[in-house]
């Protein structure tokens, strides 16, 4: 397993994650995909468990898996967190067979090479029931989201006012083929500065589709936005629902 970024391991940044990434239309999409009939759901890279616990709130039988202990500490403390099986590790860890697996928050993009994607897709498929679905999203490389990232923002984190204003700045953004790397500096009002380094893969729709089919997902449905509109050149998202 490659070393995790400070974004996922530093307790302050784990606590900051929810304020930066509140529930929204993406969460609505995944909750609607699960539906109201209770399912066995695997949340891969569940992070702080925002969506995971919403599945549990809806009566689903949920397992959340993530390699970052700091993120899972936040997840376990959430309302309905006691109704989720939390696993510190990767998809291959734990047991159980699932109707639906999800990988949200663009976590798919931390899989930087084809072998890592193959391993993820293959291990998820092995945990699904026949006819089960795996849903995830990746940013559409044609939209060039990284061109909008070189800016700073400042926020007050609810419940963490003692930190003072937190300034978040991405810098050193570099693109090489499908890989985009950058640093994020978090400057807290109390003088604390934390630097996180990241790399993301912006894989094409064609390549993701090839790897999904290679892993055995014979039926792949694509959306370009959370309203289930089709993928267009200007779409910001590549949303995948694979089944077999």
Secondary structure, 3 states (H helix, E strand, C coil): CCCCCHHHHCHHHHHHHHHHCCCCHHHHHHHHHHCCCCCEEEEECCCCCHHHHHHHHCCCEEEEEECCHHHHHHHHCCCCHHHEEEEECCCCCCCCCEEEEEECCCHHHHCCCHHHHHHHHHHHHHCEEEEEEEEEEEECHHHCHHHHCCCEEEECCCCCHHHCCEEEEEEEEEEECCEEEEEEEEECCCCCEEEEEEEEECCCHHHHHHHHHHCCCCEEEEECCCCCCCCCCCCCEEEEEEEC
